Amino acid sequence: MTSHITHIWRLLKWGRILARHGALRGIERDPLTPAPVRRLVRIARLGARVPRQPRYADAFQAIGPAAIKLGQTLATRPDLVGEEAANDLLRLQDALPPVPFDTIRAQIEQSFGRPIEALYSRFDEAPVGAASIAQVHRALTTDGRDVAVKVIRPGVIDQFNRDIQTYEWAAAHIEQLGGEVARLRPRLVIANLKRWTARELDLRREAASASELAEAMEAMPGYRIPAIDWDRTSGKVMTMEWIDGIKIADRAALVAAGHDMKDLAARLVNAFLRQAIAEGFFHADMHQGNLFVTASGEIVAIDFGIMGRIDRRARMWLAEILYGLITGNYKRVAEIHFEAQYVPAHHNVAEFATALRAVGEPMRGKAASELSVGGMLDGLFAITRDFDMQTQPHLLLLQKTMVMVEGVAHSLDPDINMWETSGPYVKGWLRDELGPEAKAADTLIENWRTLQRLPGLIRRIEDAFPEKGGAPPPPPLAEVKLIRVGGGWRYALVAVVAAVAGVGATLLLSSSL
């Protein structure tokens, strides 16, 4: 168990780095910041040269890998860190200098218990990418397949576990202060970060996520997931199909290759909607560096360390919220927030609908280039405090990914209208899921499952009420009215009974003698 002193020391050390980058100014000046936190911030920045313009992304980059992941999470939370900080944190580049090849070789050979030459006939020593958790090398398998090999950086797992322990400690103490901080649920934010990074730190889980997403997207034309080489995959090494293509960030190269930018942008948006709404399992790191376009025009996604999952009921609510905002049905959007218990019941549905209208109406009738999912989310965050809405951690990744997808789509097609592009898909899915045929199918399935549970229910009833045994049933007993004794009569009756019992015991004893 890590001591309190160790946690405080780490926080002061990280606070010092944040202070030197001006990243603590907003926390110190925010009137909602609890007094103990404000005092800790002042101690951390004591004597530091604070720049005029805060550099949040640079600060998190300087702290280390776990802080980079935390910063990427906080970039989705303008309600928690402020709009300025959230926008700057979007600059975070998950990149570090590469680990020497000898270290990578040792990691691979230790993982498989075999020389690297027994797995790969060629292995490029220079990585094609080096991030905070792992780095990727190109290789050729012994059976002649071109592959990408992702290898966990040695020591990074222990460092992550240490740092996240301190994040949990700090979040628990901050949440204990109550008030606005407790409403933002920092412990759940860190719990989600811990769960996301656990998948990234175990490459078998990342490979399984890639395989699951590939199955879910088989019916989506023009969007593909690279195949996993399971024989060359372990907890610290993952081997997958190499992708030859143009990075989706290189718009000029895509245009030169003859790709249709409008089609690519629309296909990317609909691929995300299919994952999030139809499948409930989506690639939550869809930034430009993780998306390629092949010569045939397919969009290929890589890096499946961060994945999101939403259950069917939440997806229904989400789809109705999106469609309600698209069509201006703010009353229905408000009702869904109350049905989902995102807004406490003591608030007024009509008042919340009016607040939603204040977010949605300024976007209606605007040019496509002025419409923004990110702007809509910022507006929704702004009204959460007035209606005591707690943070919904299961939607954090979705919000982050929506902003990412919108940014990539706009870079491909600056005139794309996200509402018009997503509207038909969301409407069609809702029709399929909420229409009479779907309701009838759901009823049949639910009734069939109930019938399947009946035998077990009957067995449990028999266990609770077993059959009568071989003894005959007792004869009916005459009803006897009991004397209701209260007050002093109760004590008198007890004394009489005790005296009779005493006399009886004395007679029995004398007769036996």
N, C-alpha and C positions, 0 to 999 in steps of 0.2 A: 504494500500500500504506500503510495507516494505521500510524503509528509506535506502539511500545509505550507511550511516554510519553502519547500521546493516549488510548489505551485506559485506562491507569491513571487519568488525570485524569477521564475520564468516570465510571469506576467509583467514584472517591472522591466526585465530585459527586453521583451517584445515591445512594451510600451515606450521604452527609450528609442527603439528603432522607428516606431510610428511617430513619435514626437519629432524626431529629426527630419521626417518627411512632411510634417505639418498635418498628419492624419488624425490628431487628437483634438484639434481645435473645435470641430463641430460637436464632439461629445461634451467638451468642457463648457461650451456656450449654450447648449440645449437646456432650456428650463426644466424639461422632463427628466433629465439625467439625475439619478439618485445621488444624494450628497456624498455617501461613501465612495462611489465610483468617481465623482468629480475630484475628491481629495486624492485618490490613487493616480488619476491622470495628472494632477499638478505635481505630484512627487516624481512621476515618470519624466516629465518635460523639464524638470528643474535644471537650469543652466544650459539647456539645449538651444541651438540656433534654429529657430523655427522659420521655415520659408514662408513667403507671403501667399503663394499658391500651393495648396495641399497636393501631394502626389501619393494618392492612396494605393494605386496599383504597384508603384515602385516600392512602397513600404512592405506590402505583403510579399512581393518577390524577394526582398532582402531577408525576410524572416525565414523562409524555407518552404519545402514542398507542401506540408500540411496547411500552412498559411495561404498558399496559392489556392488550394482547394476551398478553404474557408472563404477567401476573397471572392472566388467565382460564385459561391453560394450567396454571399451577401450582395453581390451585384444584382440579384433578383429581388432584393428587399429594400426598395427606396423608403418604405415605411419605417424600417429599422435603422438604416444608416444615413438616410437623406438622399435626395435626388442627385446632388452633386457628387457625392461619394459613389453612389451606385453607377452612375455614368462613367466615372473614371475607372472603376474596378472592371468594367467591360474591356479595358485595355490589357488586362492580365494575359500574358502569354505563358502558357504552361511549357516553358522550355528552359533547359539548363545545359551547361557544358557536358559533353558525353563522358561516360566512364571509359577508362582504357580497355582495349580489346582483351587483354589477358584476364582481366576481371570478369568480363562477359563470358569468355571461354570457360573459365572455372565454374561460373554459375550454371552454364548449360550442362557441362560434364557432371557436375554434382547432382543436378536434377534428374538426369537419365542414367547415371552410373556407367556411361560409355564415352569413348572419345568423340569429339565433335565430328571427326571424319567419318564415323560410322553412321551419322545422321544426315550430313550434308556433304556433297562432293565439292561444293564451293560455298564459301561464306565470306561476304565482304566485310572487311574489318572496320571500315568507316561507316557509321550509322547514317541512315537516311533521315532520322529524326530522333531527338533526345528530349524527353519531357521530365517532369519532376519525379514520376514514379518509375518509368521504364524507358528504354530506348529500342529502336527498331532497326534491324539490319536486313539487307537483301541476301538471299541464299538460293542455292540449287540443291534439291534433295538428291539422295543417292539413286532414286528412280527417275530423275530427270525433270522434276516439276519446279517451276519458278515460284518462290515463296517469300513471304515477309516473316521475319522472326522477331517477336517482341520479348524482351528480357527485362525482368524486374531489377532495378538497381540494388546492389547489395547494401544492406543496412537500412534501407528506406522503410521497411515494415516496422522495425523497432522504433524508428524516429517518429513515424506516424502515430503509433500506439502511445508513446510518451506524450506527444503534443496534444492528442485528442483527450487524454486523461485530464490535462490541465484545462482544456476548453470546457469539459464537462463540469469540472470543479468550479470554474468561474461562472458558468451559466447557472448552476444550482444556487450559488450565493447571490447572484444578481436577481434571479427570479424570486428569491426569498424576500427581497426588499418590497415586493408587491407593486401596486399601482400600474402605470403604463407599461413598465418593463415586463411585468408578469403577463399582461395581455398579449404581448408579442411572443411569448412562449420560447425563450431562448434555449431551454433544455431540449425541446423537441427539434429545434433547428439543428443543434449539435448532434442529436440522436440520428437525424436524417443524414447529416454529413458523414457520421461514423458508418452508417449502413451503406451509403454510396461508395465510400472509399474501401470498405471491406471487399466489395466486388472487384474494384480495381486492383487490389493487392493480391487477389487470387485469380490468376489468369485462366484457370479451369472454369471459373464462374463466368468470366468474360466470354470465353469460347462458347459456353452453353448459351449465354444471352444472344450471341451472334447466330447460333444455330436455331434458336427459338424464333428470332426475328425473321430469319430467312424463310422458315416454314410459314410464318404469318403473312409474309409479303409475296408469296409465290403467285398469287392471283393479280398482283399489281404490275402491269406492264411498264417496262422502262425504269425499274428500280430494283437494284440487286445487292445482295450481301455476299462477300467473299466466302468461299468454302473453307472449313477448318480441317487441318491435318491433325487428327486426334492422336495418332501414333507419335507425334513430335510435340505434344502439348502436355504441360504439367502445371503445377501451381505457380512456378516462377518463369516458365517459358511457354509461349504460344506461337504456333506456326499456322499461317493461313495463306490462301491463294494470293499471289502478287497481282496487283491491278495496274495495268498500263492505261493511263488516261491523263486528262488535263484537269488540274485543280479547278474547282468551280469558282475560285476567287479570280482566276485569270480570264476575265471577260474577253479581252482582246484576242487571246488564243482561241477561245471558244467560237468567237465570231469568225475568225480566220479559217477555222476548221469547218465552217458551214452549219453550225448548230443553231437551232431556232431558240432564241433567248426567251421569248414569251412562253413557248411550250415547256422549256426547262423549268422556268419559275413556277408555272401553274402545276406542273407535275410534282415538283418538290413540295409545294403546299399541300396538295392532295395526298401525297405519300405520308406526310406527317399527320394529316387528319385521319387517314385510315389507321395508322398505328395508334394514335391517342384515343380516338373515339370508337372505332370499330373493334380494334384488337385489345385495347387497354394496356398495351405494352409498347413503349416507344423509345427510340434512340434519343437520349436527352442531351447529347453533345453534338448537335448538328451545326457546328460552325464551319466556316469555309475551308479550314484545313483538313476536315474529315470527310469531305465530299469530292468525288471525282466524276468526270464525264468521259466515257469510253468513246472510241471511234464510231461505234454503232449508235451512240446517243444515249446509252444507259447511264443513269445516275447510280453511282456505287458509293455506299457509305462504309467507313472504317471506324475503328476505335469504339468498342462497345463497353467500356468500363463504367460509364454512367448511363443507366437505363431507368425509365420511369414505368410505374405500373399503377393503374387505376381500376377499381372494381366496377362492375356493370352499372350499379345504381349511381355511383358518382359520375360515370360517363353519360348516363341519361340526363342527369342534372346539368352537366357541363354543356352537352349539345343543346339543351333547351335554353341555357343562359346565352350561349353564343348566338343562336338563332333569334332569340328575343332581342338582343342588342342589334343584330343586323337589321331586323324588321321594325325596330322601335317599339316592341311590346314590353315596355318597362314594368307594367303591372305583373306580367307573368314572370319576368326575371326576378322581381322582388319576392313573389310567392315562392319561387324555387329556393331562394336563399333562406326563407323561413322553414320550408319543408325539410331542407337539408340541415337545419339547425345551425347554419353559419351565422345567423343573426338571432340573438336571444328573443324569446317570445314576448317579452314585455314591451318591445318596440312596436311601432305602428307600420303595417305593411304599406299603406298609402304614402306615408312620409318617406319610407325607404325607396319607393318607386320614384318619387319626386327627385330624391338625391341621385338616383341612377339616370334619370332624364337629364340632369345637369351635366352628367359625364357624357352621355351618348349624343344628345342633340347638337352640341357644337361640331360634331364630326359629320353630321348628316348634310348632304348637299355639297360637301367639299370636293375638290379635285382629288384624284386618286393619289397623287404625290403627297397630299397633305394628310391622308388617312394613316393611322398608326395603331397597331395592336399594342405596342409599347405605351403609347400615349393613353390608350383606353385603360390599360392596367394601372398606370400611374394615377389616373383619375379614380379608379376603384379603390386603390390603396388610400387615397386621400379621405374617403368617406368612412373607412373602416373604424376609425377611432370614435366618430360620432355615434356609431351604432354598436359599439362594444363587440365588434367582430374579432374573434380570436384568429390567430394565424392558423391556416390549414396546411400543415407540412406536406400532406400528400399531393397538394397542388403546386408546391413551390417549383419542382422540376418542370412541370408543365408550363408554368408562366415563363420561366427562364427560356425554355425551348421555343415557345411561341415567339418570343422577341428575337431569338436567334434566327429562326426560319424566316421571319419577316425581313430581317436585315439581309439575309442571303438572297431572298426572292427579289428585293428591291435592287440589289446590286446587279442582278441579271436583267430585270425589267423594271426600270424606274417608274413606269406608269402602271404597274400592277395594282389592282384594287383588291386588297386582301379580303374585303367583305364580299365583293362580287365573286371572287374566285372560290372562297370557302362556302358561300351560301348554298349553292346547289347541292354540294356533297352533304352538308349538315342537314339540309331539308330532306334529302333522299334517305339518309340514314334514320332520321327521326320518323319518317313515314313508314320505313320498313320495321322499325323497332316499336313504334307506338300505334301503328295501324291496327285495324280489327283482326287481320290475319295473324299478326304477331301476338296480339293479346290472346287469341284463341289457342295459338301454339303454346304460349307460356302457361295458360290454364291447364292444357292437356298434360304438359310436362310436370307441372306442380302436382296435379292430381295423381299421375302415375307414380311419382316419387312418394306421395303420401300412402298409396296402396302398397308400395314396396316396404314401407315402414310398419305396416299393420301387424305382420306376424311377430315382429320383435316387441311391439307394444302389447299384444295379447300375452306373450310369454312373461313380460314384466308384471302384468296384472295378475296372472296366475301365481307368480312368485309372491306377490303381496297378499293375495287372498287364496291360500291353498285349499284343496278339497278337505271336507271333514273326515276325521279319522274313524276308527272302528268303534269307538265308544258311542253308546246311544245318546241322543240329545237329552239334556236335562229337562225335568218336568217344569211346567210353568210355576213360578213362585208368586204367592199372593203379595199384592202391593201393601206395604206397611207405611203408614204415615209417621214420619219422624217428628219428634218434638223439637221445635225451634227454641233453643235456649240462648238467651242473651244476657248481658250485664252480669249481676251477682249470681243469678241462677246457674250460669255456666260453671262458676267456681264451686258452688254447692254440689252440683251433680258430679263434678270430678272428685270432690271429697267423699261423697257417698260411694261411688264406684271403687275408689281406693280403699275405703274401710271394708267393704264387702270382700274385696280381693284379699285384704290382709287377714280377715277372719278365716276365709277359706284356706289360705295358706297355712294358718296356725293349726286348724283342725286336721289337715292332711299330715302335717309334721307330727302331731301328737299320736294319731292313729298308727303311723309307721313305727313309732317307738313302742 
